[in-house]
């Protein structure tokens, strides 16, 4: 075999894989990465109990058509529509018991029955956000101003129109609701989310005060064209939910006008009681620390024992040695962490469900991203530690840097120790930004909430935060390769 063949990258990968798998401590460390991810997640689930009986609260969180957790709580005055049809009404300005919330809503809606989470399209007046056309909880677009609202159903397509005088109409947009049945419910609604006052606490973090609210709106000039049933029925949807308890919603009819009072929201669920998928992965935090230790030792042990000289004599192209180490370590760590996450999530959620906890539903794609992203986070953290270890050539210092840049910022940002602005800054500029890949519930502009790290929300999008850690790891590897070329072994 020629020197070039011995120094080929596949041969380097094989050599580094052989080193990794033949050192029992490193293999044990990677096994610990998977094991603690599972065990700590299961212990956390075993210790979580919720006494939520049917007589106290609704123990479920409805899922919308896209699989995301939703809030579907409003007072619905409706009749049945079979086939195509049109509903028109004029909506008075909203009034509230304690003022009107910016995202209080009253308007007209068509919905696939009264089951919470079912598909819908609505055209509405809001407290301070103008006229909106919304559908299936997550979709929201601004519509022209006007007190007169109209929804027209043609098959699976719902078109909205707005008018200032009931004569001249402006298009508010059209949405498709695939699979909408022939028979649906259509009518009037009113709802108002909780009033929250958010302020920084004295010792950092945030303080939230407030409570449920109710909104009222009067509808007149109501016309129904199509196969509607006679009369109106009233239902307080979601009145038994934990997030939005009913404040006594209802409706009254007088002289052809209908006044509707309602509480709650029709929107994605972003807050409230319940266990998210990432809570089954709390053990991944300890798994990350174990991976950082293994990554550091994979680099520093050769310097401590003097074996690096032999490695570099066999492969004079030094930067390729470090690249091979990084690829082998990252791949093996990813596999170990992925195995732990794939076990921890279904078992943890099964235990949580058995203990009466409320589980927050997420789309399948989001669940896969959280699981795979957690494994990738741990793997890149190990590579980052490998690069730092190669730079410092000292295990204690490299592990300390790994903890100081990954673990400490995360703890400070999510434990309500720091003001929310400082916490968000930390999770933008440090490697701990990568924890955003575990966020399962996104922020929505149409929902006012406490979007802070302490509440599980990160300032960067999931893969954007992960990219910050990748950038740190790539920079550290580049510096380590430069140093390896310039310094004596």
C-alpha positions, -999 to 999 in steps of 0.1 A, spaced: 0 0 0 14 34 -10 17 64 14 -12 81 -4 -34 50 2 -24 48 39 -32 85 42 -65 83 24 -95 98 41 -114 64 43 -84 49 61 -83 79 85 -120 74 92 -114 37 99 -84 45 122 -104 70 142 -134 47 145 -110 19 157 -97 43 184 -131 53 195 -146 19 198 -116 3 215 -114 27 245 -140 15 269 -144 48 287 -154 66 255 -179 38 245 -193 40 281 -196 77 278 -216 75 246 -238 48 262 -243 72 291 -254 99 267 -282 76 255 -290 61 289 -293 94 309 -315 108 281 -339 80 287 -337 75 324 -339 112 335 -368 117 311 -386 87 325 -380 97 362 -393 132 354 -424 117 338 -430 93 368 -428 123 392 -454 143 373 -491 137 383 -521 158 375 -555 154 392 -576 165 363 -610 148 365 -639 153 342 -657 172 369 -629 197 372 -614 204 338 -611 192 303 -580 168 303 -574 171 266 -560 197 243 -577 197 209 -556 194 178 -563 214 147 -565 201 111 -527 204 108 -521 185 140 -510 215 161 -524 222 196 -553 248 194 -576 268 215 -612 264 203 -633 283 228 -661 307 219 -698 312 220 -713 300 187 -748 309 175 -753 287 145 -776 268 121 -769 239 98 -759 246 61 -762 218 35 -743 224 3 -733 259 -9 -746 290 7 -739 326 19 -741 342 53 -741 380 57 -743 402 88 -734 436 101 -713 436 133 -714 464 158 -683 476 176 -671 452 203 -676 460 239 -661 442 269 -666 438 306 -631 452 314 -623 469 281 -617 451 248 -586 429 243 -567 436 210 -574 401 198 -610 399 210 -631 386 181 -667 387 169 -679 378 134 -693 351 112 -679 316 108 -684 283 89 -672 252 107 -670 215 103 -694 208 132 -690 218 168 -661 195 176 -632 214 191 -603 216 166 -624 210 135 -618 230 103 -633 264 100 -631 298 82 -641 330 98 -644 367 90 -643 389 120 -640 423 137 -612 424 163 -606 447 193 -576 465 179 -564 445 148 -590 455 123 -610 430 102 -593 396 98 -599 365 77 -587 335 96 -590 297 90 -578 265 106 -563 284 137 -529 292 123 -538 312 92 -545 349 96 -547 377 70 -558 413 72 -590 422 54 -605 456 42 -623 477 68 -660 475 71 -688 466 94 -706 443 70 -692 408 67 -700 380 42 -689 344 38 -697 324 7 -692 287 5 -686 270 -29 -676 234 -24 -644 234 -3 -637 271 -9 -648 298 15 -647 334 2 -649 364 24 -662 399 15 -664 431 35 -685 462 30 -688 496 47 -725 501 36 -738 466 27 -740 476 -9 -704 478 -23 -683 448 -14 -645 443 -13 -628 409 -15 -613 397 18 -597 366 3 -606 330 -2 -594 298 16 -597 261 9 -608 237 35 -600 203 19 -625 176 28 -652 199 41 -684 178 44 -716 186 26 -733 196 59 -716 221 81 -724 247 108 -725 284 100 -733 314 121 -721 341 145 -695 340 172 -678 361 199 -647 353 220 -621 372 240 -587 359 253 -574 364 288 -560 398 297 -524 394 306 -500 420 321 -464 410 315 -436 427 335 -400 418 345 -398 404 380 -376 419 407 -351 391 405 -353 387 367 -377 366 346 -413 377 340 -443 383 362 -478 377 346 -510 389 361 -545 392 346 -575 369 340 -603 359 317 -624 384 298 -656 386 279 -666 404 247 -701 413 234 -712 422 198 -745 428 182 -753 414 147 -781 428 125 -790 428 88 -785 390 90 -793 371 58 -788 334 49 -789 322 13 -788 285 8 -801 254 25 -799 266 61 -821 251 89 -846 275 105 -838 293 138 -805 295 157 -788 273 183 -763 285 209 -733 265 221 -705 276 245 -677 257 228 -647 249 250 -664 263 282 -649 234 302 -613 240 290 -586 248 315 -571 277 296 -604 296 290 -631 289 315 -666 302 306 -677 336 319 -713 328 311 -714 334 274 -747 335 256 -769 352 231 -802 372 229 -825 380 200 -844 412 197 -861 428 167 -840 408 142 -807 416 159 -787 390 178 -762 400 206 -735 374 214 -713 373 245 -683 350 246 -649 342 262 -619 323 250 -601 323 217 -600 306 183 -563 303 177 -532 282 181 -525 271 217 -493 287 229 -497 288 267 -516 269 293 -513 237 313 -499 207 296 -468 187 288 -449 194 256 -428 168 237 -395 185 247 -404 178 284 -398 141 276 -363 150 266 -351 168 298 -325 140 301 -309 152 269 -293 180 289 -273 155 310 -266 135 278 -251 166 262 -227 170 292 -216 134 288 -210 139 251 -190 170 258 -167 150 281 -163 123 255 -156 148 228 -129 165 249 -112 133 258 -112 120 222 -89 150 214 -69 154 246 -60 118 255 -37 115 225 -17 146 236 -16 133 272 -2 99 262 20 112 234 2 91 208 -6 122 187 30 120 173 23 85 160 -10 96 144 6 125 127 36 105 114 11 81 98 -9 110 84 12 141 78 -18 160 65 -28 171 100 -61 189 93 -75 157 77 -68 138 110 -90 163 129 -117 162 102 -118 124 105 -120 126 143 -149 151 140 -168 131 115 -165 98 134 -173 114 168 -202 134 154 -217 104 136 -214 80 165 -227 106 190 -257 114 168 -266 77 166 -264 72 204 -283 104 211 -310 96 185 -315 61 201 -320 77 235 -344 103 222 -364 77 202 -369 57 234 -374 86 258 -402 104 239 -428 76 235 -421 60 269 -421 94 287 -454 105 270 -470 72 278 -461 76 315 -473 112 315 -506 102 300 -510 74 325 -504 98 353 -533 120 341 -512 147 326 -524 168 296 -502 162 265 -499 190 240 -503 176 205 -479 186 178 -477 178 140 -457 147 132 -431 167 113 -425 189 144 -421 158 166 -395 144 142 -377 177 141 -375 178 179 -362 143 182 -337 145 154 -327 180 163 -319 170 199 -296 142 186 -280 167 162 -275 192 190 -257 167 212 -236 155 183 -224 190 172 -218 199 209 -194 169 211 -176 181 179 -173 216 194 -158 200 225 -134 180 204 -122 212 186 -117 231 219 -99 201 234 -76 200 204 -69 237 208 -62 236 246 -48 201 248 -61 200 284 -93 182 294 -104 202 323 -102 235 305 -120 222 274 -148 207 295 -151 239 314 -155 259 282 -181 235 268 -202 239 300 -196 277 302 -208 282 266 -235 256 262 -249 247 297 -245 279 317 -262 303 292 -291 279 288 -296 276 326 -294 313 331 -318 321 303 -345 295 311 -346 297 349 -361 332 353 -329 345 368 -323 371 342 -346 397 326 -363 384 295 -343 407 272 -309 395 285 -321 359 284 -330 363 248 -297 379 240 -278 350 255 -298 326 233 -289 345 202 -252 348 205 -240 318 225 -239 281 214 -268 275 237 -290 291 209 -291 255 195 -317 245 222 -342 263 200 -343 231 179 -363 216 208 -391 242 207 -423 224 196 -448 253 198 -440 283 176 -449 320 182 -479 333 164 -485 370 158 -522 366 163 -518 353 198 -505 376 226 -485 355 251 -453 355 271 -428 345 245 -397 342 267 -371 314 272 -385 307 306 -418 298 289 -401 276 263 -398 301 235 -365 311 219 -355 342 200 -343 323 169 -362 298 148 -353 261 155 -328 255 128 -315 290 130 -306 285 166 -290 252 157 -270 269 130 -254 292 157 -239 261 174 -228 248 140 -210 281 133 -192 279 167 -182 243 160 -170 251 125 -150 281 137 -135 261 166 -125 233 142 -109 258 118 -88 273 146 -79 238 158 -68 228 123 -47 260 120 -31 254 154 -24 217 146 -5 228 115 15 255 132 23 238 165 45 209 174 27 177 184 
